[in-house]
């Protein structure tokens, strides 16, 4: 498993070096792709916290 991750990560890092425009477009596209994922993850965490709060209230009182 360690060998695979070591092989994959440098390829990602070096793929866009020396191509400034492509690198900039790549970073912007990854941000645009990752924003909805971040928002969804935050929403899921909030829902879990709210549900846990409701469950705890139900158990306690």
Backbone as JSON Lines, residues from 0, in Angstrom:
{"i":0,"aa":"X","n":[0.84,-1.21,0.0],"ca":[0.0,0.0,0.0],"c":[0.87,1.26,0.0]}
{"i":1,"aa":"X","n":[1.93,1.26,0.81],"ca":[2.82,2.43,0.86],"c":[3.49,2.68,-0.48]}
{"i":2,"aa":"X","n":[3.9,1.59,-1.17],"ca":[4.55,1.75,-2.46],"c":[3.6,2.41,-3.46]}
{"i":3,"aa":"X","n":[2.33,2.0,-3.47],"ca":[1.37,2.58,-4.42],"c":[1.19,4.07,-4.17]}
{"i":4,"aa":"X","n":[1.01,4.46,-2.91],"ca":[0.78,5.88,-2.61],"c":[2.01,6.7,-2.96]}
{"i":5,"aa":"X","n":[3.19,6.12,-2.74],"ca":[4.43,6.84,-3.07],"c":[4.54,7.04,-4.57]}
{"i":6,"aa":"X","n":[4.08,6.06,-5.35],"ca":[4.14,6.18,-6.81],"c":[3.11,7.17,-7.34]}
{"i":7,"aa":"X","n":[1.92,7.19,-6.73],"ca":[0.83,8.0,-7.27],"c":[1.05,9.48,-6.97]}
{"i":8,"aa":"X","n":[1.44,9.84,-5.74],"ca":[1.46,11.24,-5.35],"c":[2.47,12.07,-6.14]}
{"i":9,"aa":"X","n":[3.71,11.59,-6.42],"ca":[4.61,12.42,-7.23],"c":[4.06,12.67,-8.63]}
{"i":10,"aa":"X","n":[3.4,11.68,-9.23],"ca":[2.83,11.88,-10.56],"c":[1.83,13.03,-10.55]}
{"i":11,"aa":"X","n":[0.99,13.06,-9.53],"ca":[0.02,14.16,-9.42],"c":[0.75,15.49,-9.29]}
{"i":12,"aa":"X","n":[1.77,15.52,-8.43],"ca":[2.46,16.78,-8.16],"c":[3.19,17.31,-9.38]}
{"i":13,"aa":"X","n":[3.87,16.43,-10.13],"ca":[4.73,16.87,-11.21],"c":[3.99,17.0,-12.54]}
{"i":14,"aa":"X","n":[2.78,16.47,-12.61],"ca":[2.06,16.46,-13.88],"c":[1.87,17.88,-14.42]}
{"i":15,"aa":"X","n":[1.67,18.85,-13.53],"ca":[1.32,20.21,-13.98],"c":[2.46,21.19,-13.76]}
{"i":16,"aa":"X","n":[3.63,20.72,-13.32],"ca":[4.76,21.64,-13.15],"c":[5.32,22.02,-14.51]}
{"i":17,"aa":"X","n":[5.74,23.28,-14.65],"ca":[6.29,23.77,-15.91],"c":[5.2,24.22,-16.87]}
{"i":18,"aa":"X","n":[3.95,24.05,-16.49],"ca":[2.83,24.51,-17.32],"c":[1.96,25.4,-16.44]}
{"i":19,"aa":"X","n":[2.35,26.68,-16.36],"ca":[1.74,27.58,-15.39],"c":[0.24,27.73,-15.57]}
{"i":20,"aa":"X","n":[-0.19,27.88,-16.85],"ca":[-1.61,28.1,-17.12],"c":[-2.41,26.86,-16.74]}
{"i":21,"aa":"X","n":[-1.92,25.69,-17.18],"ca":[-2.62,24.44,-16.87],"c":[-2.67,24.21,-15.37]}
{"i":22,"aa":"X","n":[-1.57,24.52,-14.68],"ca":[-1.53,24.33,-13.24],"c":[-2.58,25.21,-12.56]}
{"i":23,"aa":"X","n":[-2.68,26.47,-13.02],"ca":[-3.65,27.39,-12.43],"c":[-5.07,26.9,-12.68]}
{"i":24,"aa":"X","n":[-5.33,26.47,-13.92],"ca":[-6.67,25.96,-14.24],"c":[-6.97,24.71,-13.41]}
{"i":25,"aa":"X","n":[-5.95,23.86,-13.25],"ca":[-6.13,22.63,-12.48],"c":[-6.49,22.95,-11.04]}
{"i":26,"aa":"X","n":[-5.77,23.89,-10.43],"ca":[-6.02,24.21,-9.02],"c":[-7.42,24.83,-8.86]}
{"i":27,"aa":"X","n":[-7.82,25.68,-9.79],"ca":[-9.15,26.29,-9.72],"c":[-10.22,25.21,-9.85]}
{"i":28,"aa":"X","n":[-10.02,24.29,-10.81],"ca":[-11.03,23.25,-11.03],"c":[-11.14,22.35,-9.81]}
{"i":29,"aa":"X","n":[-10.0,22.04,-9.15],"ca":[-10.06,21.18,-7.97],"c":[-10.79,21.9,-6.84]}
{"i":30,"aa":"X","n":[-10.59,23.22,-6.71],"ca":[-11.3,23.98,-5.68],"c":[-12.8,23.94,-5.95]}
{"i":31,"aa":"X","n":[-13.17,24.16,-7.23],"ca":[-14.59,24.17,-7.6],"c":[-15.21,22.8,-7.34]}
{"i":32,"aa":"X","n":[-14.44,21.74,-7.64],"ca":[-14.95,20.38,-7.42],"c":[-15.06,20.08,-5.93]}
{"i":33,"aa":"X","n":[-14.08,20.55,-5.15],"ca":[-14.02,20.2,-3.73],"c":[-14.98,21.01,-2.87]}
{"i":34,"aa":"X","n":[-15.37,22.21,-3.31],"ca":[-16.26,23.04,-2.49],"c":[-17.58,22.33,-2.17]}
{"i":35,"aa":"X","n":[-18.3,21.79,-3.18],"ca":[-19.54,21.08,-2.85],"c":[-19.31,19.92,-1.9]}
{"i":36,"aa":"X","n":[-18.18,19.21,-2.08],"ca":[-17.87,18.09,-1.2],"c":[-17.69,18.57,0.23]}
{"i":37,"aa":"X","n":[-16.97,19.68,0.4],"ca":[-16.77,20.26,1.73],"c":[-18.1,20.66,2.35]}
{"i":38,"aa":"X","n":[-18.94,21.32,1.54],"ca":[-20.24,21.77,2.04],"c":[-21.09,20.58,2.46]}
{"i":39,"aa":"X","n":[-21.08,19.52,1.64],"ca":[-21.85,18.31,1.96],"c":[-21.33,17.69,3.25]}
{"i":40,"aa":"X","n":[-20.0,17.59,3.38],"ca":[-19.42,17.0,4.59],"c":[-19.8,17.79,5.83]}
{"i":41,"aa":"X","n":[-19.74,19.12,5.73],"ca":[-20.12,19.97,6.87],"c":[-21.59,19.76,7.21]}
{"i":42,"aa":"X","n":[-22.44,19.7,6.18],"ca":[-23.87,19.52,6.41],"c":[-24.14,18.18,7.09]}
{"i":43,"aa":"X","n":[-23.44,17.13,6.64],"ca":[-23.61,15.81,7.25],"c":[-23.2,15.85,8.71]}
{"i":44,"aa":"X","n":[-22.06,16.51,9.0],"ca":[-21.59,16.59,10.38],"c":[-22.6,17.34,11.25]}
{"i":45,"aa":"X","n":[-23.17,18.43,10.72],"ca":[-24.16,19.19,11.47],"c":[-25.39,18.33,11.75]}
{"i":46,"aa":"X","n":[-25.84,17.6,10.72],"ca":[-27.0,16.72,10.89],"c":[-26.74,15.67,11.96]}
{"i":47,"aa":"X","n":[-25.54,15.08,11.93],"ca":[-25.2,14.05,12.92],"c":[-25.23,14.64,14.32]}
{"i":48,"aa":"X","n":[-24.66,15.85,14.48],"ca":[-24.63,16.49,15.79],"c":[-26.06,16.77,16.27]}
{"i":49,"aa":"X","n":[-26.9,17.28,15.37],"ca":[-28.29,17.58,15.72],"c":[-29.04,16.31,16.11]}
{"i":50,"aa":"X","n":[-28.85,15.24,15.31],"ca":[-29.52,13.98,15.61],"c":[-29.04,13.42,16.94]}
{"i":51,"aa":"X","n":[-27.75,13.49,17.2],"ca":[-27.22,13.02,18.49],"c":[-27.82,13.82,19.63]}
{"i":52,"aa":"X","n":[-27.95,15.13,19.44],"ca":[-28.55,15.97,20.46],"c":[-29.99,15.57,20.75]}
{"i":53,"aa":"X","n":[-30.75,15.29,19.68],"ca":[-32.15,14.88,19.84],"c":[-32.22,13.54,20.58]}
{"i":54,"aa":"X","n":[-31.36,12.61,20.18],"ca":[-31.35,11.29,20.82],"c":[-31.0,11.42,22.3]}
{"i":55,"aa":"X","n":[-29.97,12.22,22.59],"ca":[-29.55,12.39,23.99],"c":[-30.67,13.04,24.81]}
{"i":56,"aa":"X","n":[-31.35,14.05,24.24],"ca":[-32.47,14.67,24.94],"c":[-33.56,13.64,25.21]}
{"i":57,"aa":"X","n":[-33.82,12.78,24.21],"ca":[-34.84,11.74,24.38],"c":[-34.47,10.76,25.48]}
{"i":58,"aa":"X","n":[-33.18,10.41,25.57],"ca":[-32.74,9.46,26.59],"c":[-32.78,10.1,27.97]}
{"i":59,"aa":"X","n":[-32.28,11.35,28.04],"ca":[-32.12,12.0,29.35],"c":[-33.48,12.47,29.87]}
{"i":60,"aa":"X","n":[-34.27,13.16,28.98],"ca":[-35.43,13.78,29.58],"c":[-36.65,13.71,28.73]}
